[in-house]
Amino acid sequence: MADENTLPEAIRAELKKIGDDVKSFAEKAEREVKAHARLSEETKVSVDKLLTEQGEMRARLQQAEQLVAKLEQGGGAGPERPKSMGEQLSEAEGFDAWRENPRGSFRTPVKALITSDGASAGDIIVPQRLPGIVTPPNQRLRIRDLLSWGRTTSNSVEFVRETGFTNNAAPVGENPSGGKPESDLTFEEDAAKVVTIAHHIRATKQVLADVPMLQSYVNTRLNYGLKLVEDRQLLKGSGVGLNLNGIYTQAVAYANPGITVQNETAIDRLRLAILQAELAEYDADGIVLNPIDWAAIELLKTTTNEYLFSNPRFVTQAGLWARPVVTTKALAHTEFLTGSFQQGAQGWDREDVNLVVAPQDRDNVIKNLVTLLVEERLTLTVYRPEAFVKGTLPVPASV
């Protein structure tokens, strides 16, 4: 088969051959008409067949020319998308050679991605081109997405935490007798240890030979499970033993700042919690809820049964009071957390997600199994506990 650079020339040559054959049969037909005043059945069939082939070849030529034009413009590969963890593994340097002769373990760093792309779930799908622009659905947010992240090369991150701020700024005269007012900041030293989050599964040896199946195992089993535990640690890690000291664990308890609200709802409670964080000099930039509580808010209706916060016909980013909402089962039903995730805390990556494939683990050899291990190392620093407010929602959430 001709490659993409020679395809139009090959088709043109075939078209010329068919055209010459059509011309030859046309001359033959003309001689038959003169001799017998009619075309033979054999000539009719041959001419019809050649004309059909000529039409098909012309269509193929047009398609080929369009393909070559697209390649010359650099658009033949289509839009680039991020590669899933499974794709990164199957395309890693040396993986194919190791798969043919699996001695020891194969380790490669991968970028953890869960996207709306079909390959993220392990399906290899040939895309269909649609006219216009189709807006993709928003990726589901996680706790990691609310935080700003840095990198550390140590086993712990030491920092100075602000524990209080007394603002005594005031207008003063040109020569104040008692001096200018003094404000006060109080601090304490703290440290956040780096922890490891890891898990593994065992799968049949055939997954190494079946690339789509391998990608599915890595993406939908290992990576998704890792991120669920990461959510729990960033939120509710106890700080004891091998656990992170989570944001919810360190956040201050909700206390009404002094506003009277009639028939208080979950939405009212969240707005007052945002206010509490703002009164502590931090602007809240996110809300974390249990999926049940967010569903209850989304389903709120007016007295005429119109939805207040959602439209079932469209994909919209979850949000409330101009803040994004992250839903996670790491919080129990009716629990909530809000605060300044960008300013009040920071996450630190010590080691990105690593993937290890090991056939020589326990009795893998005799059972035709392989072990797939994924792990990461990270820590969390909460600079100001007052920047975060936690509490419980009024139940039920109703108008």
N, C-alpha and C positions, 0 to 999 in steps of 0.2 A: 504493500500500500504506500502511495506517495506521502511524504511528510507535508506539513502545513505550508512549507515554502514552495513546494513544487506542485501542489494539488491543482491550482488553476490551469497550469500548463498541461498537465496530464489530461484533465477534462477537456481542454480545448482540442488536444490531439484526437481524443476519442470522438468529439463532436465533428471534427473534420472528416474522420473516417466514415462516420455515419452519413454525413452530408454527401460525401463522394458516392456511397452506396445508394443513397436516395436518388442522386443524379443519374447513376447507372441504370437503376430500375425505371426511372422516368423515361430514359432514352429507349429502354427495352419496351416499355408500355406504348411509347409512340410508334415503334415499329409494329407492335402487335395490332394497334388500332388501324394502321394503314393496311396491314395484311388481312386482318380478320374482322375489322370494324368493331371490335370489342376487346376488353382486357381479359386475359386468362385469370382464373380463380387464384392460381398460385401467385401471380404477380400482384394481385390485389392484396393478398394476405401479407406478402413480403413488404410492400410499400407501407401498409398500415402499421406493421410492427416497427419498421424503421422510423416512421414519423413519431410513434409513441416514445421510442427510445430517445429520439432527438429532443423531444419535449422534456423528458426526465433529465437528460444530461444538461440541458440549458438551466433547469431549476437548480441542479447541483452546482453548476458553475457560478450562479448568482450567490448561493449560500457560501461557497468557498471564497469568492471575492470579498464578501462581507466579513468573513472570518479573518482573512489576511489583513484587511483594512483595520480591523479592531486590534489585531496583534501589533501592527505597525504603529498604532497610536498608544500602545501600552495598556490597552484596556481589556486584553483577552483573559486575564486571570480573574477578573471580577474584584469586588471590594475585599480588602484584607480584613480578616477578623482575628481576634485573639485565639490562640490555640488552647484547647482544653488540656488538663493534666494528662489524660490518657494519650492524646495526640503527641504531647511533648515527650512522653515516655517512648512511644513507638517510633518516634523520629530521632531520638537521642543518639548521639554518635557512639558507635560500638554496640548498640543494643541488638541489631540484627545478627552480628557475629556472635554475640554472647548467647542469643536465643538458639542458634544452631549448635552451640557447644557450651551449655550452661555449667560452668565451673565456678564454684563460690557464689557470691551474691553480686547483683548488679545494682548500683546506687546512682541516682541522678537527681540534681535539684530541679524542682518544677515550680512554676508560678501557679498558685491555687486560684482557679477561676471557676465560678459557676455562672454561666451566662444563659441568655435565652436562646443561644445558638443550638441547633439540633445536635451538633457533635458533642456538646457538653454532656448530653445524656447518652452518648455512645452510638447514635444513629448516623450513618454516612448517607446523607441525602443530597441528591443532585438538585441545586436550586432552580426554581422556575422564575423566569423574568416576568415581572408584572409591570404594567404601565404606571407612570406617576411615581410618587413617593409614598411608601407605607411607613408610618411612624411605628417603631418597635415598642413593645411594652417595656415599662421601666423595670430594671432589675430589682429584685427584692433586697431591701437594705438589711444589713446586720449591724450589731453593735460596733464592729470594727469600722464600718463606714461612717459612723458619727464622730469618731476620734481622729485626731491628728497623730501621725506615726513618725517615729524616728528609728535609728539603728543604734545598737550598742554592741560592743565587742567584749563586754564583761559579763560576769555571772550575777551582777546586781547593779542597780542604778541608785546612787545616793543623791538626795536633793534636799533643799530647804523648803519646808511647807509654811505657807502663810496661814496663821491661825486666827488672826483678827485684825481689824482696821478701824481705828477711831479717827474720824475726819473732823478736825476742829478748825478748818479753814473759815476765815471771816474777814469782813472789811476792817481795815485798821487805819489809824490816823498817820500823819506824816512823822510824828515822833511819839509813838505809843509809850506811855509810862511803864506799863507792865510787860513790854516786849511783844513780839508777835506770837500768835497762838501756835501751839505745837500739836501736831497730829501724832498718832501712835500706830505702829505696826508691830505685831508680835509674830515670832517665827518658832519653828521647831525643826530639828533635823530628822530625816527619815530615810529609809532605803527600801527599794522594791527588788525582790529577788527574781531572777529569771527562772521560769518553770518550763518543763517539757510536757507537751500534750501529744500523745501518740496512741495508735491502735493498729491492729493488723487483722487480716482475714486469711483463711486458706482456701484456695480454689484449685480446680483441676488443672493439670499440666496443659490441657488443650487450650487454655486461655492464652498461652504464650504464642501459639500458632494462629489464633483467631484474633486479629488486631481489633476489629470492632467490639468483640466481647471483652477484650482486655481494657479498652478505653472505658467501656461501661462500668466494669468493676471498679476501676480507679476513680472515675468521676462521681458516680452515683452512690457508691458504697463508702469508700474511704474518705474522699474529700468532704462530702456532705456531712458525714458523721463527725469529722474533725471540727468543722465549723460550728456544729451544734454545741459541742463541748466548749469550744472557744467562747461562744456567747455566754454560757453559764459561768465560766471562770471570770470573764471581764465584768459580768454583772454581780454575781453572788459568790465569787471565790472567798473563802473564809479567812485567807491569810495564814492559816495554820498548816503546818507540815509542808506538803508539796503543792498547796493551792495558792493562786493569786489572791491579793487583797482587793476584792471587787468594788466597783463603784457603788452599787446598792448597799453593800456592807458598810461603807464609810459615809454614805449620804446622811444628811440630817433629816429628822422626822418632820412630816408636814405639820404646820400649825397655821391656822387662819390668821393672816396679818391684821385682821380687824375689820373685815368687810362682811356685812350682813347680806346673805343671799337667800331669797325666798325659794322654797322647793328646790334645794340644791341638787344638781345632777352631777354625773361623772364629768361632763364637759365643764361645768362650773368649778369643780374641784381641781381639775387640771389647770384651769386659768389662774386660780388662786395660788397653786404651787409654782407656776411660772413667775407670778408676782413675788412670791417669797424669795426665789432665787435672784430676781432683779433687785430686791431690797438689800441683798447681800453683795451688791455691786457686780453681779454677773448676769449677762443676758442669756436666758435659756435658748438653746438652739436645737433641741430634740426632745422627743417623748418616747418612752418605751412602755408597751402594754402587752398583756397577755392576748393572744389571738381572739379569745372569747369576748373580752371586753371591747376590743376594737370592732369586732363584728356587731356587737350590741349597739355601739355608737353609729356605725355605718347604716344600721337598719332603723335608726330613729326616723319617725315620720311626723308630719304635721297632722292637724285634725282632719285634713282632707286627704290623708294617706299619700302625701308626696314626700319623697326622701329629702332629708335635710342636708346630708353630707356626702351623698354618693349618687352615681348615675350608673345603673347596671349595664347600660349600653356601651360605655366607654371605659378604657383602661386609664386610670388616674393614679398618681402617686399618693400614697396614704399620707395625710397631713391634717393638723388641727391647730388652730390659732397661729397659722403661718409657720408652723414648725413641722418637720417631717416626723412621721410616726413609724417606729420599728416594732414589729410584733415578734415575740419570742416566747416559747414555753418555758424559758429559764425563769420568767416571773410567774408566780401563781395567779390564779383567777382573782381579780379585784386589786391586785398590787399594781403600782405604777411607779415610774421614775422619770423625772425631768430635770433639766439643768443645762449648764454650759459645757458641753462635751469637748468643744474645741479649745476652750481656755482653761477649764477647771481640771483637765486631766490630759494624759498623753500615753499612747501605747508605744512599746519599744520591741522591735524585732531583733532577736539575737541570732536566730537561724531560720531561714525560710523553709517552707514545706519541702521535706525530702521524701523521696520514694525509694524503697528498697524491695527488690524482687529476689527471693532466696529459695531455691529448690532443695537445698540441703538443710532442712530444719526439722528436727524431731524425726518422725517416720515418713516424711514427704516422699523419699525415694521409693519406698516399697508401696506407697499408696498413690503414686503418680499425682502428687499435689505440689503446689508452690505456695509460698508465703508472701503476701503483699503487705508491706509495712509503710505507713505514712506517719510523719511526725514533724513538729515545729517547736521552736523555743521562743518565748516572748515574756514580757513583763508589762506592768501597768503602774503609772505614777498618778496619784490623785493629789493635785497641788492645793486644793481648797475644798474641804468637805462641804462647806456652806454653799458651794456652787451647785450642789445637787440636792434635790428634795425627793424623798420617797414617802409613800403612804398607801392608803387603801381607798378605793372608789366607793361612793354610795351605790347601793344595789337596790332595785334595778336601775339601769341607766335609762331614763325616760324624759320626755319633754315636760 
